[in-house]
Amino acid sequence: MNQFQKRTVYISIVALAFFLTLSILTQHWGFFLWSLLPVFIVLMTAFSPKKRQKK
């Protein structure tokens, strides 16, 4: 795992923890549930293989 991927995982965990805390405090679980899809999309793009360009 390279530095970019590690940073992406850390930021995703912090974002999910923030929305989980917000959802627990407000009792509106939509905050947490609507944050799951964007976080997983970001993680998928961070770990997707790159196409190599031919020289």
C-alpha distance matrix in Angstrom:
0.0 3.8 6.8 8.1 6.0 6.6 10.0 10.7 10.3 12.5 15.0 15.3 16.1 18.6 20.1 20.7 22.2 24.4 25.7 26.2 28.2 30.1 31.0 32.2 34.3 35.9 36.0 34.9 32.0 31.6 29.5 26.8 27.3 27.1 23.9 22.0 22.1 20.9 17.9 17.0 17.6 15.3 12.4 13.5 13.6 10.2 8.8 11.8 12.0 13.8 17.2 18.0 21.3 24.0 25.7
3.8 0.0 3.8 5.6 5.4 6.4 8.8 10.1 10.9 12.6 14.5 15.6 17.0 18.8 20.2 21.5 22.9 24.7 26.2 27.2 28.9 30.6 31.8 33.2 35.0 36.5 37.0 35.8 33.1 32.5 30.1 27.7 28.5 27.9 24.5 23.2 23.1 21.3 18.5 18.1 18.3 15.4 13.3 14.6 13.7 10.1 9.9 12.6 12.4 13.3 16.6 17.0 19.9 22.7 24.0
6.8 3.8 0.0 3.8 5.5 5.1 6.2 8.6 10.0 10.7 12.3 14.2 15.5 16.7 18.3 20.1 21.3 22.6 24.5 25.7 27.1 28.7 30.2 31.6 33.1 34.7 35.5 34.4 32.1 31.5 28.7 26.6 27.8 27.1 23.5 22.7 22.9 20.7 17.9 18.3 18.5 15.2 13.6 15.7 14.6 10.8 11.8 14.7 15.1 15.5 18.9 19.3 21.8 24.8 25.9
8.1 5.6 3.8 0.0 3.8 5.5 5.2 6.2 8.7 10.1 10.6 12.2 14.4 15.5 16.4 18.3 20.0 21.1 22.6 24.2 25.8 26.9 28.4 30.2 31.7 32.9 33.7 32.3 29.9 29.0 26.3 24.4 25.4 24.3 20.8 20.2 20.0 17.5 15.1 15.6 15.3 11.8 10.9 12.9 11.3 7.7 9.7 12.3 13.2 13.4 16.9 17.8 20.2 23.5 24.8
6.0 5.4 5.5 3.8 0.0 3.8 5.4 5.0 6.2 8.7 9.9 10.5 12.4 14.4 15.3 16.5 18.4 19.9 21.2 22.3 24.3 25.7 26.8 28.4 30.3 31.5 32.0 30.6 27.9 27.2 24.7 22.5 23.2 22.5 19.1 17.9 17.8 15.9 13.1 13.0 13.2 10.2 8.2 10.3 9.7 5.9 6.9 10.3 11.8 13.0 16.7 18.1 21.0 24.3 26.1
6.6 6.4 5.1 5.5 3.8 0.0 3.8 5.4 5.2 6.3 8.7 9.9 10.8 12.5 14.3 15.5 16.7 18.5 20.3 21.1 22.7 24.5 25.8 27.0 28.8 30.4 31.0 30.0 27.5 27.2 24.6 22.2 23.3 23.1 19.5 18.4 19.1 17.3 14.1 14.4 15.5 12.4 10.3 13.0 13.0 9.4 10.2 13.8 15.3 16.7 20.4 21.6 24.5 27.7 29.3
10.0 8.8 6.2 5.2 5.4 3.8 0.0 3.8 5.5 5.1 6.2 8.5 10.0 10.7 12.2 14.3 15.4 16.5 18.5 19.9 21.1 22.5 24.2 25.7 27.1 28.6 29.6 28.5 26.3 25.8 22.8 20.9 22.4 21.8 18.0 17.7 18.4 16.1 13.0 14.4 15.1 11.6 10.5 13.7 13.2 9.8 11.8 15.1 17.0 17.8 21.4 22.7 25.2 28.6 30.0
10.7 10.1 8.6 6.2 5.0 5.4 3.8 0.0 3.8 5.5 5.2 6.1 8.6 10.0 10.5 12.2 14.2 15.3 16.5 18.1 19.9 21.0 22.3 24.2 25.7 26.9 27.6 26.2 23.8 23.0 20.3 18.3 19.4 18.5 14.9 14.4 14.8 12.5 9.5 10.7 11.3 7.8 6.9 10.3 9.9 7.1 9.5 12.6 15.1 16.1 19.8 21.6 24.2 27.7 29.5
10.3 10.9 10.0 8.7 6.2 5.2 5.5 3.8 0.0 3.8 5.5 5.1 6.2 8.7 9.9 10.6 12.2 14.2 15.5 16.3 18.2 19.9 20.9 22.3 24.3 25.7 26.1 25.0 22.4 22.1 19.6 17.0 18.2 18.1 14.5 13.3 14.4 12.9 9.3 10.0 11.8 9.2 7.0 10.5 11.5 8.8 10.0 13.5 16.2 18.0 21.7 23.7 26.5 29.9 31.9
12.5 12.6 10.7 10.1 8.7 6.3 5.1 5.5 3.8 0.0 3.8 5.4 5.2 6.3 8.7 10.0 10.6 12.3 14.4 15.3 16.5 18.4 19.9 21.0 22.6 24.3 25.2 24.4 22.2 22.2 19.3 17.0 18.9 18.9 15.1 14.7 16.4 14.7 11.2 12.8 14.7 11.8 10.4 14.1 14.8 12.1 13.6 17.1 19.6 21.1 24.9 26.6 29.3 32.7 34.5
15.0 14.5 12.3 10.6 9.9 8.7 6.2 5.2 5.5 3.8 0.0 3.8 5.5 5.1 6.1 8.6 9.8 10.5 12.4 14.1 15.3 16.4 18.2 19.9 21.1 22.4 23.5 22.4 20.5 20.1 16.9 15.2 17.2 16.6 12.7 13.1 14.6 12.3 9.2 11.8 13.1 10.1 10.0 13.8 14.0 11.8 14.2 17.3 20.1 21.2 24.8 26.7 29.1 32.7 34.4
15.3 15.6 14.2 12.2 10.5 9.9 8.5 6.1 5.1 5.4 3.8 0.0 3.8 5.4 5.1 6.2 8.5 9.8 10.7 12.1 14.1 15.3 16.3 18.2 19.9 21.0 21.6 20.3 17.9 17.4 14.7 12.4 13.9 13.6 9.8 9.5 11.2 9.5 6.0 8.3 10.3 8.1 7.7 11.4 12.4 11.0 13.0 15.9 19.1 20.6 24.2 26.6 29.1 32.7 34.8
16.1 17.0 15.5 14.4 12.4 10.8 10.0 8.6 6.2 5.2 5.5 3.8 0.0 3.8 5.5 5.2 6.1 8.5 10.0 10.3 12.1 14.1 15.1 16.3 18.2 19.9 20.3 19.6 17.2 17.6 14.9 12.2 14.2 14.8 11.2 10.6 13.2 12.3 8.7 10.6 13.4 11.6 10.4 14.0 15.6 13.9 15.3 18.5 21.6 23.5 27.2 29.4 32.2 35.7 37.8
18.6 18.8 16.7 15.5 14.4 12.5 10.7 10.0 8.7 6.3 5.1 5.4 3.8 0.0 3.8 5.5 5.1 6.1 8.7 9.7 10.4 12.2 14.1 15.2 16.4 18.2 19.3 18.8 17.0 17.4 14.2 12.2 14.9 15.2 11.5 12.2 14.9 13.4 10.4 13.1 15.4 13.3 13.1 16.8 17.8 16.1 18.0 21.2 24.2 25.7 29.3 31.5 34.0 37.5 39.4
20.1 20.2 18.3 16.4 15.3 14.3 12.2 10.5 9.9 8.7 6.1 5.1 5.5 3.8 0.0 3.8 5.5 5.1 6.3 8.5 9.9 10.6 12.2 14.2 15.4 16.5 17.5 16.4 14.6 14.3 11.0 9.5 12.1 11.7 8.1 9.4 11.9 10.2 7.9 11.2 13.2 11.5 12.1 15.6 16.5 15.6 17.8 20.5 23.8 25.2 28.6 31.0 33.4 37.0 39.0
20.7 21.5 20.1 18.3 16.5 15.5 14.3 12.2 10.6 10.0 8.6 6.2 5.2 5.5 3.8 0.0 3.8 5.4 5.2 6.0 8.5 9.8 10.3 12.1 14.1 15.2 15.5 14.5 12.2 12.4 9.7 7.1 9.5 10.3 6.9 7.3 10.6 10.2 7.7 10.2 13.0 12.3 12.2 15.4 17.1 16.5 18.1 20.7 24.2 26.1 29.5 32.1 34.7 38.3 40.6
22.2 22.9 21.3 20.0 18.4 16.7 15.4 14.2 12.2 10.6 9.8 8.5 6.1 5.1 5.5 3.8 0.0 3.8 5.5 5.0 6.1 8.5 9.7 10.4 12.2 14.1 14.8 14.7 12.8 14.0 11.2 8.8 11.9 13.2 10.2 10.8 14.3 14.0 11.4 13.9 16.7 15.7 15.4 18.7 20.4 19.4 20.9 23.8 27.2 29.0 32.6 35.0 37.6 41.2 43.3
24.4 24.7 22.6 21.1 19.9 18.5 16.5 15.3 14.2 12.3 10.5 9.8 8.5 6.1 5.1 5.4 3.8 0.0 3.8 5.4 5.2 6.1 8.6 9.9 10.6 12.2 13.7 13.3 12.3 13.0 9.6 8.6 12.1 12.6 9.8 11.7 14.9 14.0 12.2 15.3 17.6 16.4 16.9 20.2 21.4 20.6 22.7 25.4 28.7 30.2 33.7 36.1 38.5 42.1 44.1
25.7 26.2 24.5 22.6 21.2 20.3 18.5 16.5 15.5 14.4 12.4 10.7 10.0 8.7 6.3 5.2 5.5 3.8 0.0 3.8 5.4 4.9 6.0 8.5 9.8 10.4 11.3 10.2 8.9 9.3 5.9 4.9 8.6 9.2 7.0 9.3 12.4 12.1 11.1 14.0 16.2 15.8 16.6 19.5 21.0 20.8 22.7 25.1 28.7 30.2 33.5 36.3 38.6 42.3 44.4
26.2 27.2 25.7 24.2 22.3 21.1 19.9 18.1 16.3 15.3 14.1 12.1 10.3 9.7 8.5 6.0 5.0 5.4 3.8 0.0 3.8 5.4 5.1 6.1 8.6 10.0 10.0 9.9 8.0 9.9 7.6 5.3 8.8 10.7 9.1 10.1 13.8 14.3 12.8 15.0 17.9 17.8 17.8 20.7 22.7 22.3 23.8 26.2 29.8 31.8 35.2 37.9 40.5 44.1 46.4
28.2 28.9 27.1 25.8 24.3 22.7 21.1 19.9 18.2 16.5 15.3 14.1 12.1 10.4 9.9 8.5 6.1 5.2 5.4 3.8 0.0 3.8 5.4 5.1 6.2 8.6 9.7 10.6 10.0 12.1 9.6 8.5 12.1 13.8 12.1 13.7 17.2 17.3 15.8 18.3 21.0 20.5 20.7 23.8 25.5 24.9 26.5 29.2 32.7 34.5 37.9 40.5 43.0 46.7 48.8
30.1 30.6 28.7 26.9 25.7 24.5 22.5 21.0 19.9 18.4 16.4 15.3 14.1 12.2 10.6 9.8 8.5 6.1 4.9 5.4 3.8 0.0 3.8 5.5 5.2 6.1 8.1 8.2 8.6 10.0 7.2 7.8 11.4 12.3 11.2 13.6 16.8 16.7 15.9 18.8 21.0 20.6 21.5 24.4 25.8 25.6 27.6 30.0 33.5 35.1 38.4 41.1 43.3 47.0 49.1
31.0 31.8 30.2 28.4 26.8 25.8 24.2 22.3 20.9 19.9 18.2 16.3 15.1 14.1 12.2 10.3 9.7 8.6 6.0 5.1 5.4 3.8 0.0 3.8 5.5 5.3 5.3 5.2 5.0 7.3 5.8 6.0 9.0 10.7 10.7 12.5 15.7 16.4 15.9 18.2 20.7 21.0 21.7 24.2 26.0 26.2 27.8 29.9 33.7 35.4 38.6 41.6 43.9 47.6 49.9
32.2 33.2 31.6 30.2 28.4 27.0 25.7 24.2 22.3 21.0 19.9 18.2 16.3 15.2 14.2 12.1 10.4 9.9 8.5 6.1 5.1 5.5 3.8 0.0 3.8 5.7 5.2 7.4 7.4 10.6 9.6 9.0 11.9 14.2 13.9 15.2 18.6 19.5 18.6 20.7 23.5 23.7 23.9 26.5 28.6 28.4 29.8 32.2 35.9 37.9 41.2 44.0 46.5 50.1 52.5
34.3 35.0 33.1 31.7 30.3 28.8 27.1 25.7 24.3 22.6 21.1 19.9 18.2 16.4 15.4 14.1 12.2 10.6 9.8 8.6 6.2 5.2 5.5 3.8 0.0 3.8 5.8 8.2 9.7 12.3 10.8 11.4 14.5 16.1 15.8 17.7 21.0 21.4 20.7 23.2 25.7 25.6 26.2 29.0 30.7 30.5 32.2 34.6 38.2 39.9 43.2 46.0 48.3 52.0 54.2
35.9 36.5 34.7 32.9 31.5 30.4 28.6 26.9 25.7 24.3 22.4 21.0 19.9 18.2 16.5 15.2 14.1 12.2 10.4 10.0 8.6 6.1 5.3 5.7 3.8 0.0 3.8 5.3 8.1 10.1 9.3 10.9 13.4 14.7 15.1 17.4 20.3 20.8 20.8 23.3 25.4 25.6 26.6 29.2 30.8 31.0 32.8 34.9 38.6 40.2 43.4 46.3 48.5 52.2 54.4
36.0 37.0 35.5 33.7 32.0 31.0 29.6 27.6 26.1 25.2 23.5 21.6 20.3 19.3 17.5 15.5 14.8 13.7 11.3 10.0 9.7 8.1 5.3 5.2 5.8 3.8 0.0 3.8 6.0 8.9 9.4 10.3 12.1 14.1 15.1 16.7 19.6 20.8 20.8 22.7 25.1 25.8 26.5 28.8 30.8 31.2 32.7 34.6 38.4 40.3 43.3 46.4 48.7 52.4 54.8
34.9 35.8 34.4 32.3 30.6 30.0 28.5 26.2 25.0 24.4 22.4 20.3 19.6 18.8 16.4 14.5 14.7 13.3 10.2 9.9 10.6 8.2 5.2 7.4 8.2 5.3 3.8 0.0 3.8 5.5 6.5 8.3 9.5 10.9 12.5 14.4 16.9 18.0 18.6 20.6 22.5 23.5 24.6 26.6 28.4 29.2 30.8 32.4 36.2 38.0 40.9 44.0 46.2 49.9 52.4
32.0 33.1 32.1 29.9 27.9 27.5 26.3 23.8 22.4 22.2 20.5 17.9 17.2 17.0 14.6 12.2 12.8 12.3 8.9 8.0 10.0 8.6 5.0 7.4 9.7 8.1 6.0 3.8 0.0 3.8 5.4 5.5 6.2 8.5 10.1 11.3 13.9 15.6 15.9 17.4 19.7 20.9 21.6 23.5 25.6 26.4 27.7 29.4 33.2 35.1 38.0 41.2 43.6 47.2 49.8
31.6 32.5 31.5 29.0 27.2 27.2 25.8 23.0 22.1 22.2 20.1 17.4 17.6 17.4 14.3 12.4 14.0 13.0 9.3 9.9 12.1 10.0 7.3 10.6 12.3 10.1 8.9 5.5 3.8 0.0 3.8 5.5 5.0 5.7 8.3 10.0 11.8 13.3 14.4 16.1 17.7 19.1 20.4 22.0 23.8 25.0 26.5 27.8 31.6 33.3 36.1 39.3 41.5 45.1 47.7
29.5 30.1 28.7 26.3 24.7 24.6 22.8 20.3 19.6 19.3 16.9 14.7 14.9 14.2 11.0 9.7 11.2 9.6 5.9 7.6 9.6 7.2 5.8 9.6 10.8 9.3 9.4 6.5 5.4 3.8 0.0 3.8 5.7 5.5 6.3 9.1 11.3 11.8 12.5 14.9 16.5 17.2 18.7 20.7 22.2 23.0 24.9 26.5 30.3 31.8 34.7 37.8 39.9 43.6 46.0
26.8 27.7 26.6 24.4 22.5 22.2 20.9 18.3 17.0 17.0 15.2 12.4 12.2 12.2 9.5 7.1 8.8 8.6 4.9 5.3 8.5 7.8 6.0 9.0 11.4 10.9 10.3 8.3 5.5 5.5 3.8 0.0 3.8 5.6 5.2 6.6 9.7 10.8 10.6 12.5 14.9 15.7 16.4 18.6 20.5 21.1 22.6 24.4 28.2 30.0 33.1 36.2 38.5 42.2 44.7
27.3 28.5 27.8 25.4 23.2 23.3 22.4 19.4 18.2 18.9 17.2 13.9 14.2 14.9 12.1 9.5 11.9 12.1 8.6 8.8 12.1 11.4 9.0 11.9 14.5 13.4 12.1 9.5 6.2 5.0 5.7 3.8 0.0 3.8 5.4 5.5 7.8 10.0 10.6 11.6 13.7 15.4 16.1 17.6 19.8 20.9 22.1 23.5 27.3 29.2 32.1 35.3 37.7 41.3 44.0
27.1 27.9 27.1 24.3 22.5 23.1 21.8 18.5 18.1 18.9 16.6 13.6 14.8 15.2 11.7 10.3 13.2 12.6 9.2 10.7 13.8 12.3 10.7 14.2 16.1 14.7 14.1 10.9 8.5 5.7 5.5 5.6 3.8 0.0 3.8 5.6 6.4 7.7 9.4 10.9 12.1 13.7 15.3 16.6 18.2 19.7 21.3 22.4 26.2 27.7 30.4 33.7 35.8 39.4 42.0
23.9 24.5 23.5 20.8 19.1 19.5 18.0 14.9 14.5 15.1 12.7 9.8 11.2 11.5 8.1 6.9 10.2 9.8 7.0 9.1 12.1 11.2 10.7 13.9 15.8 15.1 15.1 12.5 10.1 8.3 6.3 5.2 5.4 3.8 0.0 3.8 5.7 5.8 6.3 8.8 10.3 11.0 12.5 14.5 16.0 16.9 18.7 20.2 24.0 25.5 28.5 31.6 33.8 37.4 39.9
22.0 23.2 22.7 20.2 17.9 18.4 17.7 14.4 13.3 14.7 13.1 9.5 10.6 12.2 9.4 7.3 10.8 11.7 9.3 10.1 13.7 13.6 12.5 15.2 17.7 17.4 16.7 14.4 11.3 10.0 9.1 6.6 5.5 5.6 3.8 0.0 3.8 5.7 5.3 6.2 8.6 10.1 10.6 12.2 14.5 15.5 16.6 18.1 21.9 23.9 26.9 30.1 32.5 36.1 38.8
22.1 23.1 22.9 20.0 17.8 19.1 18.4 14.8 14.4 16.4 14.6 11.2 13.2 14.9 11.9 10.6 14.3 14.9 12.4 13.8 17.2 16.8 15.7 18.6 21.0 20.3 19.6 16.9 13.9 11.8 11.3 9.7 7.8 6.4 5.7 3.8 0.0 3.8 5.5 5.2 6.1 8.7 9.9 10.5 12.4 14.3 15.5 16.2 20.0 21.8 24.4 27.8 30.1 33.6 36.4
20.9 21.3 20.7 17.5 15.9 17.3 16.1 12.5 12.9 14.7 12.3 9.5 12.3 13.4 10.2 10.2 14.0 14.0 12.1 14.3 17.3 16.7 16.4 19.5 21.4 20.8 20.8 18.0 15.6 13.3 11.8 10.8 10.0 7.7 5.8 5.7 3.8 0.0 3.8 5.5 5.0 6.2 8.7 9.8 10.7 12.4 14.4 15.3 19.0 20.2 23.0 26.1 28.2 31.8 34.4
17.9 18.5 17.9 15.1 13.1 14.1 13.0 9.5 9.3 11.2 9.2 6.0 8.7 10.4 7.9 7.7 11.4 12.2 11.1 12.8 15.8 15.9 15.9 18.6 20.7 20.8 20.8 18.6 15.9 14.4 12.5 10.6 10.6 9.4 6.3 5.3 5.5 3.8 0.0 3.8 5.4 5.2 6.3 8.7 10.1 10.6 12.5 14.2 17.9 19.5 22.7 25.6 28.1 31.7 34.1
17.0 18.1 18.3 15.6 13.0 14.4 14.4 10.7 10.0 12.8 11.8 8.3 10.6 13.1 11.2 10.2 13.9 15.3 14.0 15.0 18.3 18.8 18.2 20.7 23.2 23.3 22.7 20.6 17.4 16.1 14.9 12.5 11.6 10.9 8.8 6.2 5.2 5.5 3.8 0.0 3.8 5.4 5.0 6.1 8.6 9.7 10.6 12.0 15.7 17.9 20.9 24.0 26.7 30.2 32.9
17.6 18.3 18.5 15.3 13.2 15.5 15.1 11.3 11.8 14.7 13.1 10.3 13.4 15.4 13.2 13.0 16.7 17.6 16.2 17.9 21.0 21.0 20.7 23.5 25.7 25.4 25.1 22.5 19.7 17.7 16.5 14.9 13.7 12.1 10.3 8.6 6.1 5.0 5.4 3.8 0.0 3.8 5.4 5.1 6.3 8.6 10.0 10.4 14.1 15.7 18.4 21.7 24.0 27.6 30.3
15.3 15.4 15.2 11.8 10.2 12.4 11.6 7.8 9.2 11.8 10.1 8.1 11.6 13.3 11.5 12.3 15.7 16.4 15.8 17.8 20.5 20.6 21.0 23.7 25.6 25.6 25.8 23.5 20.9 19.1 17.2 15.7 15.4 13.7 11.0 10.1 8.7 6.2 5.2 5.4 3.8 0.0 3.8 5.5 5.3 6.2 8.8 10.0 13.5 14.6 17.7 20.6 22.9 26.6 29.0
12.4 13.3 13.6 10.9 8.2 10.3 10.5 6.9 7.0 10.4 10.0 7.7 10.4 13.1 12.1 12.2 15.4 16.9 16.6 17.8 20.7 21.5 21.7 23.9 26.2 26.6 26.5 24.6 21.6 20.4 18.7 16.4 16.1 15.3 12.5 10.6 9.9 8.7 6.3 5.0 5.4 3.8 0.0 3.8 5.5 5.0 6.3 8.5 12.1 14.0 17.4 20.2 23.0 26.5 29.0
13.5 14.6 15.7 12.9 10.3 13.0 13.7 10.3 10.5 14.1 13.8 11.4 14.0 16.8 15.6 15.4 18.7 20.2 19.5 20.7 23.8 24.4 24.2 26.5 29.0 29.2 28.8 26.6 23.5 22.0 20.7 18.6 17.6 16.6 14.5 12.2 10.5 9.8 8.7 6.1 5.1 5.5 3.8 0.0 3.8 5.5 5.3 5.9 9.7 12.0 15.0 18.2 21.0 24.4 27.2
13.6 13.7 14.6 11.3 9.7 13.0 13.2 9.9 11.5 14.8 14.0 12.4 15.6 17.8 16.5 17.1 20.4 21.4 21.0 22.7 25.5 25.8 26.0 28.6 30.7 30.8 30.8 28.4 25.6 23.8 22.2 20.5 19.8 18.2 16.0 14.5 12.4 10.7 10.1 8.6 6.3 5.3 5.5 3.8 0.0 3.8 5.5 5.1 8.4 9.6 12.6 15.7 18.1 21.7 24.3
10.2 10.1 10.8 7.7 5.9 9.4 9.8 7.1 8.8 12.1 11.8 11.0 13.9 16.1 15.6 16.5 19.4 20.6 20.8 22.3 24.9 25.6 26.2 28.4 30.5 31.0 31.2 29.2 26.4 25.0 23.0 21.1 20.9 19.7 16.9 15.5 14.3 12.4 10.6 9.7 8.6 6.2 5.0 5.5 3.8 0.0 3.8 5.8 8.4 9.7 13.3 15.7 18.4 21.9 24.2
8.8 9.9 11.8 9.7 6.9 10.2 11.8 9.5 10.0 13.6 14.2 13.0 15.3 18.0 17.8 18.1 20.9 22.7 22.7 23.8 26.5 27.6 27.8 29.8 32.2 32.8 32.7 30.8 27.7 26.5 24.9 22.6 22.1 21.3 18.7 16.6 15.5 14.4 12.5 10.6 10.0 8.8 6.3 5.3 5.5 3.8 0.0 3.8 6.4 9.0 12.5 15.0 18.2 21.4 24.0
11.8 12.6 14.7 12.3 10.3 13.8 15.1 12.6 13.5 17.1 17.3 15.9 18.5 21.2 20.5 20.7 23.8 25.4 25.1 26.2 29.2 30.0 29.9 32.2 34.6 34.9 34.6 32.4 29.4 27.8 26.5 24.4 23.5 22.4 20.2 18.1 16.2 15.3 14.2 12.0 10.4 10.0 8.5 5.9 5.1 5.8 3.8 0.0 3.8 6.5 9.6 12.6 15.7 18.9 21.8
12.0 12.4 15.1 13.2 11.8 15.3 17.0 15.1 16.2 19.6 20.1 19.1 21.6 24.2 23.8 24.2 27.2 28.7 28.7 29.8 32.7 33.5 33.7 35.9 38.2 38.6 38.4 36.2 33.2 31.6 30.3 28.2 27.3 26.2 24.0 21.9 20.0 19.0 17.9 15.7 14.1 13.5 12.1 9.7 8.4 8.4 6.4 3.8 0.0 3.8 6.6 9.2 12.6 15.6 18.5
13.8 13.3 15.5 13.4 13.0 16.7 17.8 16.1 18.0 21.1 21.2 20.6 23.5 25.7 25.2 26.1 29.0 30.2 30.2 31.8 34.5 35.1 35.4 37.9 39.9 40.2 40.3 38.0 35.1 33.3 31.8 30.0 29.2 27.7 25.5 23.9 21.8 20.2 19.5 17.9 15.7 14.6 14.0 12.0 9.6 9.7 9.0 6.5 3.8 0.0 3.8 6.2 9.3 12.6 15.3
17.2 16.6 18.9 16.9 16.7 20.4 21.4 19.8 21.7 24.9 24.8 24.2 27.2 29.3 28.6 29.5 32.6 33.7 33.5 35.2 37.9 38.4 38.6 41.2 43.2 43.4 43.3 40.9 38.0 36.1 34.7 33.1 32.1 30.4 28.5 26.9 24.4 23.0 22.7 20.9 18.4 17.7 17.4 15.0 12.6 13.3 12.5 9.6 6.6 3.8 0.0 3.8 6.4 9.4 12.6
18.0 17.0 19.3 17.8 18.1 21.6 22.7 21.6 23.7 26.6 26.7 26.6 29.4 31.5 31.0 32.1 35.0 36.1 36.3 37.9 40.5 41.1 41.6 44.0 46.0 46.3 46.4 44.0 41.2 39.3 37.8 36.2 35.3 33.7 31.6 30.1 27.8 26.1 25.6 24.0 21.7 20.6 20.2 18.2 15.7 15.7 15.0 12.6 9.2 6.2 3.8 0.0 3.8 6.4 9.3
21.3 19.9 21.8 20.2 21.0 24.5 25.2 24.2 26.5 29.3 29.1 29.1 32.2 34.0 33.4 34.7 37.6 38.5 38.6 40.5 43.0 43.3 43.9 46.5 48.3 48.5 48.7 46.2 43.6 41.5 39.9 38.5 37.7 35.8 33.8 32.5 30.1 28.2 28.1 26.7 24.0 22.9 23.0 21.0 18.1 18.4 18.2 15.7 12.6 9.3 6.4 3.8 0.0 3.8 6.4
24.0 22.7 24.8 23.5 24.3 27.7 28.6 27.7 29.9 32.7 32.7 32.7 35.7 37.5 37.0 38.3 41.2 42.1 42.3 44.1 46.7 47.0 47.6 50.1 52.0 52.2 52.4 49.9 47.2 45.1 43.6 42.2 41.3 39.4 37.4 36.1 33.6 31.8 31.7 30.2 27.6 26.6 26.5 24.4 21.7 21.9 21.4 18.9 15.6 12.6 9.4 6.4 3.8 0.0 3.8
25.7 24.0 25.9 24.8 26.1 29.3 30.0 29.5 31.9 34.5 34.4 34.8 37.8 39.4 39.0 40.6 43.3 44.1 44.4 46.4 48.8 49.1 49.9 52.5 54.2 54.4 54.8 52.4 49.8 47.7 46.0 44.7 44.0 42.0 39.9 38.8 36.4 34.4 34.1 32.9 30.3 29.0 29.0 27.2 24.3 24.2 24.0 21.8 18.5 15.3 12.6 9.3 6.4 3.8 0.0
